[in-house]
Each structure stands twice: as C-alpha cells, then as structure tokens.
Amino acid sequence: MVSMDLPTAVKSYQFGERAKSELIVTSQLCQALSGFSEQERAGGKRMLLLLMESVRAELQFAVRGTGQAEFGRAINSLNEAISLVESNQPDQATEKIAFAISASTTSAQGAWQVLSEHGLL
C-alpha cells in the first residue's frame, strides 16, 4: 500500500467511514425493496435510485478529494448496482453494493493505519 500524507489520511478516513455507512443503508433498502408489494415497488425503486445517486456523488467527492483508487472501485460497483435496480434486480444489486462497501472500507482502513501510526486515533 502506498503511504499517504496526514491530510489525505484524514479525508480518506472520513469519506470511507461515511461511504460505508451510506452503502450499508443502501444495501438494506435494496433488500427491503424485494419484499415490497407491486404497488409500492415503483415508488420505492425511485427513492432507492435517488439515494444511490446521492451516495455515488459522495464517492465522487471522495475520489476528487483523496485520489484514492478504492473510491473509484466503489463507484464502479455502485454503478453496476444502480443498473441492476433499474432492471428490477435489487437482490443482485446488494452483491455489487457489498463490493462498494469493501472498497470504501479498504480506503478507511489504510487511512486509519496512517492516523494511528501518528497517534491521531
């Protein structure tokens, strides 16, 4: 792993933890959508897609703010999940979201190590 400077570590940790939390909620809502009635599903899908697009925007800020490739991988996985939800496959989307969670967690973990080595965590 490439060493990161302290300002990047702080931003990576913050972005990573926030993205992880948002992606976990997104995954739970994807799972819930499968149990919605036909009448509820269209509205639920629209709201879920809005949330997913919001999380993607946060991940884009993370990439621009840190340069961390893991956030880019999270975006790619989330893009696949969005396509699956649009195709009425929310169960399959949860797997792609899991990859996005993993990528975000990897970035946060690397940042945590740097911050910890400097006595900041």
Secondary structure as UniProt FT lines:
FT   HELIX           6..33
FT   TURN            34..35
FT   HELIX           38..66
FT   HELIX           69..86
FT   TURN            87..88
FT   HELIX           90..117
FT   TURN            118..119
//
